[in-house]
């Protein structure tokens, strides 16, 4: 067996392996490229295809991201073709990535939630053989998160009454213009929103139509919400400046996103890595649709 680095020449082979192994997370070639080769921290030593007898058998991609005081490392995606499991292929890929991550200064390795550019926010336990593999290889479960679905066909998601009320407070909501990306990025940074969120929002701002809505008061941005920033059809992130929360601004930016998603042809909005379950349930009748487990392992240098 040989482990070879992911390149533009074999990326479609890697995508097809994931397509077979991850039926709940099949993505287009463009999205797969964004999650792999176009990741800002892409490292060919951490993205490998397993080849045996000239045939691709598995794929695993890790990533290391430098933070202020540590190196964060994670496995973004992995899979082995079903007929070739149990032969040490995944173990060989994992050993390669663990060694490379430790060499880069990482002390821990997580699975899935490789913010800001991730495929899933953890491991879907319906990939049960993958969960069992991680547990056998020394990973421990570390919490869970979940996605929620909104049936976009169930409503027109009207915001007319709410927007009229907010206008009396001097607040308006609209779609971000392409030339305003840097303005929004600077405001998010100044208001304390994470670099990861800024990355996802800027990706959403590059879509056509722009998949970001903002709220303003007195000409200043006070809130944002977006979709397609993590994956097509996924909503989030969204945020409102602290002093303006509680008056419905988050609701209107969220609903404007739902209007837009429905207009471009989505039937389901999948809300990613949910925090306020009650808000989404109450506002859009959202229902929990997917669960993701976190996994983590201590690395040795």
CORRANOR-V564692 format. One record per residue. RES is the residue in one small letter. PHI is phi as a letter, one per 20 degrees, with the letter a starting at -180 (* if undefined). BURIAL is 1 if it has 16 or more other ideal C-beta (glycine too) atoms within 10 Angstrom, else 0. Layout:
RES:PHI:BURIAL  RES:PHI:BURIAL
This chain:
x:*:0  x:c:0  x:d:1  x:c:0  x:f:0  x:f:1  x:c:0  x:g:0  x:f:0  x:d:0  x:f:1  x:f:0  x:f:0  x:f:1  x:f:1  x:f:0  x:f:1  x:f:1  x:g:0  x:f:0  x:e:1  x:c:1  x:f:0  x:e:0  x:c:1  x:f:0  x:c:1  x:f:0  x:f:0  x:f:0  x:f:1  x:f:1  x:f:1  x:f:1  x:f:1  x:d:1  x:f:1  x:e:0  x:f:1  x:f:0  x:d:0  x:g:0  x:c:1  x:f:0  x:f:1  x:d:1  x:c:1  x:c:1  x:d:1  x:e:1  x:d:1  x:c:0  x:l:0  x:m:0  x:d:0  x:f:1  x:d:1  x:b:1  x:b:1  x:b:1  x:c:1  x:d:1  x:b:1  x:d:1  x:c:1  x:f:0  x:d:0  x:f:0  x:c:0  x:b:0  x:d:0  x:e:1  x:c:1  x:b:1  x:e:1  x:e:1  x:b:1  x:b:1  x:a:1  x:c:1  x:g:1  x:g:0  x:f:0  x:d:1  x:f:1  x:n:0  x:d:0  x:n:0  x:f:1  x:f:1  x:f:0  x:f:1  x:f:1  x:f:1  x:f:0  x:f:1  x:f:1  x:g:1  x:f:0  x:f:1  x:f:1  x:f:1  x:f:0  x:e:1  x:n:0  x:f:1  x:d:0  x:c:0  x:c:1  x:d:1  x:c:1  x:n:1  x:e:1  x:e:1  x:g:1  x:e:1  x:d:1  x:c:1  x:e:1  x:b:1  x:e:1  x:p:1  x:d:1  x:f:1  x:f:0  x:f:0  x:e:1  x:f:0  x:g:0  x:f:1  x:f:1  x:f:0  x:g:1  x:f:1  x:f:0  x:f:0  x:e:0  x:n:0  x:e:1  x:d:0  x:f:1  x:c:0  x:m:0  x:b:0  x:c:1  x:b:1  x:d:1  x:c:1  x:d:1  x:d:1  x:f:0  x:f:1  x:e:0  x:e:0  x:a:0  x:e:0  x:l:1  x:f:0  x:d:1  x:g:0  x:f:0  x:f:1  x:f:1  x:f:0  x:f:0  x:f:1  x:f:0  x:f:0  x:e:0  x:n:0  x:d:1  x:c:0  x:c:1  x:b:0  x:f:0  x:f:1  x:e:0  x:g:0  x:f:0  x:e:1  x:g:1  x:f:0  x:g:0  x:f:1  x:g:1  x:f:0  x:f:1  x:f:1  x:f:0  x:f:0  x:e:0  x:n:0  x:f:1  x:f:0  x:f:0  x:f:0  x:f:1  x:f:1  x:f:1  x:f:1  x:f:1  x:f:1  x:f:1  x:f:1  x:f:1  x:e:0  x:f:0  x:c:0  x:f:0  x:g:1  x:d:1  x:c:1  x:d:1  x:c:1  x:d:1  x:c:0  x:c:1  x:l:0  x:n:0  x:d:0  x:f:1  x:c:1  x:a:1  x:b:1  x:b:1  x:b:1  x:c:1  x:m:1  x:e:1  x:d:1  x:b:1  x:g:1  x:n:1  x:d:1  x:e:1  x:o:1  x:e:1  x:b:1  x:a:1  x:c:1  x:g:1  x:g:0  x:f:0  x:d:1  x:f:0  x:n:0  x:d:0  x:o:1  x:f:1  x:f:1  x:f:1  x:f:1  x:f:1  x:f:1  x:f:1  x:f:1  x:f:1  x:f:1  x:g:1  x:f:1  x:f:1  x:f:1  x:f:0  x:e:0  x:o:0  x:f:1  x:d:0  x:c:0  x:d:1  x:d:1  x:e:1  x:e:1  x:l:1  x:f:1  x:d:0  x:e:0  x:g:0  x:f:0  x:g:1  x:f:1  x:f:0  x:f:0  x:f:1  x:c:1  x:l:0  x:f:1  x:c:0  x:f:0  x:c:0  x:b:1  x:d:0  x:c:1  x:e:1  x:e:1  x:c:1  x:b:1  x:b:1  x:f:0  x:d:1  x:d:0  x:f:0
